[in-house]
Amino acid sequence: MSDAKSDANSDAKSDVFFLAEFAAGAPSHAAQELASGAASLAKQSGGSAVGLAYGEGAADGAPSLRTWGAARVLVLGTHAVPAITHAAAVASALRDGGVALLAPATPNGRDLAAATVGLLGVPAFGPARAVRFEEGGLKVEASTLQGAWVTISEPADGAPTPAVALVLAGTFTPKEGSGTAAVETAETDDGPLGAARIVETHQEGKAAVNLEEAQFIVAGGRGVGSADGFTQLQQLAEALGGAVGASRAAADAGWVPYQLQIGQTGKVVKPALYLAAGISGAIQHRVGMQTAENVVAINKDPDAPIGEFADLFVVGDLFAIIPKLTDEINRRKGA
Ligand SMILES: Cc1cc2nc3c(=O)[nH]c(=O)nc-3n(C[C@H](O)[C@H](O)[C@H](O)COP(=O)(O)OP(=O)(O)OC[C@H]3O[C@@H](n4cnc5c(N)ncnc54)[C@H](O)[C@@H]3O)c2cc1C
């Protein structure tokens, strides 16, 4: 069935909404993932994928969300932060129904999802590593601290809709098609949350590639030993076109800002390559990176727990290995 036909036959109560953040007129990678995820869920629910777009250039870029599967897009506003200022518009868009709202598990996604749940009193799930329809109902899968366990949850019978699912990066794969989504502008009644303002901003360290969207992550732990030691990891990350991450031990030591922390109380990442240097592999770290496609660990202790789940475990001193690796990558790039 063509998209146009399926849109015409769709039932608004079965729509699957998703949050789509824009920067410079382009949807974030998370928005592309959620658009494709919403489109595939909407096929099962009998509705359409509907984007709720916000951020710089959202109005101009909104039609492009069709490329990843959105049938319609409602533009909430052209600023990304504070994200909660869009909550009243999101709640208003959802009042007529829909089965699910997919929100990215990013700082802005979390803010907006939480405020929406508060305004509408709808159930919330996640951070999810899978969202699907099964036997006509929405099922949300989340991994637990132990890593080996998952919980599969669903809204209770008769619960208000739509359910909100906070979705981890990499849960859905963006699928590119073509076409232009129908675009509307949201009602502008901001409500009390619309009064939130940013009064000051501070930058901690160098602006870096967004960890949650990075395809290559070079993460350092206590074994890196100092803030200076992280310079070598930064050089390798730059050579790879990736981002630097850290264990909590490194963030607690003040060597890197907390926004680089990966794990249970940090970020959850899903890069193509996760290179862990001087990280032992504690379970609280593992839950933040176990969804990486390939894990390479450098550790001087052959018995470090990370060796049990790394795809490639290099036993050695990170300070002897990382600079050579960086030089070799730069040499090959230059070749
Ligand atoms: C409630 C709770 C929440 C937590 N949340 C998080 C979280 O979100 N993220 C997180 O990371 N941790 C978290 N932790 C902490 C976690 O339990 C570990 O303490 C932490 O992950 C250890 O960090 P690390 O691997 O860098 O340090 P360590 O465990 O001390 O490991 C350092 C490693 O570096 C190796 N090493 C040392 N020198 C070198 C060298 N020159 N070359 C190569 N290898 C070297 C050592 O052999 C060792 O394996 C949490 C803990 C609790 C209780």
The ligand as a MOL file (V3000), in Angstrom:
LIG
                    3D

  0  0  0     0  0            999 V3000
M  V30 BEGIN CTAB
M  V30 COUNTS 53 58 0 0 0
M  V30 BEGIN ATOM
M  V30 1 C 24.7400 3.4480 42.2170 0
M  V30 2 C 25.9950 3.4470 41.3840 0
M  V30 3 C 25.9300 4.0020 40.1250 0
M  V30 4 C 27.0920 4.0050 39.3130 0
M  V30 5 N 27.0080 4.5270 38.0540 0
M  V30 6 C 28.0980 4.4520 37.2440 0
M  V30 7 C 28.0510 4.9160 35.8990 0
M  V30 8 O 27.0480 5.4600 35.4290 0
M  V30 9 N 29.1620 4.7750 35.1450 0
M  V30 10 C 30.3110 4.2000 35.6060 0
M  V30 11 O 31.2930 4.1010 34.8380 0
M  V30 12 N 30.3820 3.7600 36.8710 0
M  V30 13 C 29.3220 3.8960 37.7050 0
M  V30 14 N 29.4280 3.4710 38.9990 0
M  V30 15 C 30.7630 3.1150 39.5070 0
M  V30 16 C 31.2110 1.7120 39.1390 0
M  V30 17 O 30.7730 0.8000 40.1190 0
M  V30 18 C 32.7600 1.6330 39.0710 0
M  V30 19 O 33.2840 2.0540 40.3130 0
M  V30 20 C 33.3750 2.4880 37.9700 0
M  V30 21 O 32.7540 2.1930 36.7310 0
M  V30 22 C 34.8630 2.1690 37.8810 0
M  V30 23 O 35.4430 3.0160 36.9350 0
M  V30 24 P 36.7820 2.5620 36.1950 0
M  V30 25 O 36.5490 1.3020 35.4570 0
M  V30 26 O 37.2420 3.7460 35.4440 0
M  V30 27 O 37.7870 2.3820 37.4130 0
M  V30 28 P 38.4380 1.0710 38.0010 0
M  V30 29 O 37.4210 0.0520 38.3390 0
M  V30 30 O 39.3570 1.5350 39.1000 0
M  V30 31 O 39.2890 0.4880 36.7950 0
M  V30 32 C 40.4410 1.1070 36.2780 0
M  V30 33 C 41.0460 0.1420 35.2850 0
M  V30 34 O 42.1280 0.7680 34.6270 0
M  V30 35 C 43.1330 -0.2080 34.4050 0
M  V30 36 N 44.3900 0.5440 34.1930 0
M  V30 37 C 45.0760 1.2880 35.0900 0
M  V30 38 N 46.1530 1.8780 34.4860 0
M  V30 39 C 46.1070 1.4940 33.1820 0
M  V30 40 C 46.9430 1.7780 32.0640 0
M  V30 41 N 47.9870 2.6010 32.1300 0
M  V30 42 N 46.6200 1.1860 30.8750 0
M  V30 43 C 45.5640 0.3580 30.7560 0
M  V30 44 N 44.7610 0.0520 31.8020 0
M  V30 45 C 45.0150 0.6400 32.9990 0
M  V30 46 C 43.1120 -1.0570 35.6440 0
M  V30 47 O 43.6700 -2.3290 35.3860 0
M  V30 48 C 41.6110 -1.1270 35.9240 0
M  V30 49 O 41.0110 -2.2570 35.3040 0
M  V30 50 C 28.3030 3.4540 39.8110 0
M  V30 51 C 28.3370 2.8940 41.0940 0
M  V30 52 C 27.1970 2.9060 41.8640 0
M  V30 53 C 27.2660 2.2790 43.2270 0
M  V30 END ATOM
M  V30 BEGIN BOND
M  V30 1 1 1 2
M  V30 2 1 2 3
M  V30 3 2 2 52
M  V30 4 2 3 4
M  V30 5 1 4 5
M  V30 6 1 4 50
M  V30 7 2 5 6
M  V30 8 1 6 7
M  V30 9 1 6 13
M  V30 10 2 7 8
M  V30 11 1 7 9
M  V30 12 1 9 10
M  V30 13 2 10 11
M  V30 14 1 10 12
M  V30 15 2 12 13
M  V30 16 1 13 14
M  V30 17 1 14 15
M  V30 18 1 14 50
M  V30 19 1 15 16
M  V30 20 1 16 17
M  V30 21 1 16 18
M  V30 22 1 18 19
M  V30 23 1 18 20
M  V30 24 1 20 21
M  V30 25 1 20 22
M  V30 26 1 22 23
M  V30 27 1 23 24
M  V30 28 2 24 25
M  V30 29 1 24 26
M  V30 30 1 24 27
M  V30 31 1 27 28
M  V30 32 2 28 29
M  V30 33 1 28 30
M  V30 34 1 28 31
M  V30 35 1 31 32
M  V30 36 1 32 33
M  V30 37 1 33 34
M  V30 38 1 33 48
M  V30 39 1 34 35
M  V30 40 1 35 36
M  V30 41 1 35 46
M  V30 42 1 36 37
M  V30 43 1 36 45
M  V30 44 2 37 38
M  V30 45 1 38 39
M  V30 46 1 39 40
M  V30 47 2 39 45
M  V30 48 1 40 41
M  V30 49 2 40 42
M  V30 50 1 42 43
M  V30 51 2 43 44
M  V30 52 1 44 45
M  V30 53 1 46 47
M  V30 54 1 46 48
M  V30 55 1 48 49
M  V30 56 2 50 51
M  V30 57 1 51 52
M  V30 58 1 52 53
M  V30 END BOND
M  V30 END CTAB
M  END
